[in-house]
Amino acid sequence: MIDANDIEPVKPTAIPGRDIAMIICAAQMASISGKREPWKFLVVRDKDKITALKEVCLKEAMGRFADRQDKTESREQYADRCQSRFGNYFSAPVCIVVLTGDKSSCPNGHHWDGPLAAGHLMLAARALGYGTAFITDTIPDRMTREILGIPDQFTRVCITPVGIPFGRPGSPPLQELDELVVCETPWAPSG
């Protein structure tokens, strides 16, 4: 998985509707609680809405500059870094907002179902040659709701920009499996 802070810009090339449908169909295959699909997938192609999200994110980020503990960069350097990050996020021609319903039959379980669907969505997009990212608090929820008109009965899981990368992103360095997998007794008693 690529770190959301490292997302590269993507081409402005339109994504065919059939590809979006295949990506969302893959998301539907995720495990669910309560035998009911709790999610909605808000597909945003409107460039004005995507640009509005970018602008409010930049404004919000710059508003937090004075409160930052890390003062190793100037305001201009911080602005350039934010412009680059949000420019990369919002260079995608499509953003998919993954939502779960708060009034579903199993809201506690559905809290976990949404991220599973988002993971399936991202894997399907990658399999089709698209770049994606799992973005949460970097794009404030209240701004997403306001700009995209998301009703209160939904919880936003993430925003996933989808686009054609300029180059195929490489795989990140992975830990060895023996560092991640434990069998039977996970940890030896300390002594």
LINUR-V511381 format. One record per pair of residues at least 6 apart in sequence whose C-alpha atoms are under 7 Angstrom apart, sorted by the first residue. I is the first residue (numbers start at 1). J is the second residue. If there is no record, write none. Layout:
I;J, I;J
This chain:
1;172, 2;172, 4;133, 4;134, 4;135, 5;85, 7;88, 7;89, 7;133, 8;88, 9;88, 9;89, 9;91, 9;165, 10;91, 10;92, 10;163, 10;164, 10;165, 10;166, 11;92, 11;163, 11;164, 11;165, 11;166, 12;91, 12;92, 12;93, 13;93, 14;93, 23;121, 23;124, 23;125, 24;121, 26;120, 26;121, 26;124, 27;117, 27;118, 27;120, 27;121, 28;117, 30;116, 30;117, 30;120, 31;113, 32;110, 32;113, 33;106, 33;109, 33;110, 33;113, 34;105, 34;106, 38;100, 38;101, 38;104, 38;110, 39;99, 39;100, 39;101, 39;114, 40;98, 40;99, 40;100, 41;96, 41;97, 41;98, 41;99, 42;96, 42;97, 42;98, 43;94, 43;95, 43;96, 43;97, 44;94, 44;95, 44;96, 45;93, 45;94, 45;95, 49;147, 50;90, 53;144, 54;86, 54;90, 57;139, 58;82, 58;83, 62;79, 89;161, 92;161, 92;162, 92;163, 93;162, 93;163, 94;161, 94;162, 94;163, 95;159, 95;160, 95;161, 95;162, 96;159, 96;160, 96;161, 97;158, 97;159, 97;160, 98;114, 98;118, 98;156, 98;157, 98;158, 98;159, 99;114, 99;154, 99;155, 99;156, 99;157, 100;110, 100;114, 100;154, 100;155, 100;156, 101;153, 101;154, 101;155, 102;153, 102;154, 102;155, 103;153, 114;157, 115;157, 122;132, 125;131, 129;164, 130;162, 130;163, 130;164, 130;165, 131;162, 131;163, 131;164, 131;165, 132;160, 132;161, 132;162, 132;163, 133;160, 133;161, 134;158, 134;159, 134;160, 135;158, 135;159, 135;160, 136;157, 136;158, 136;159
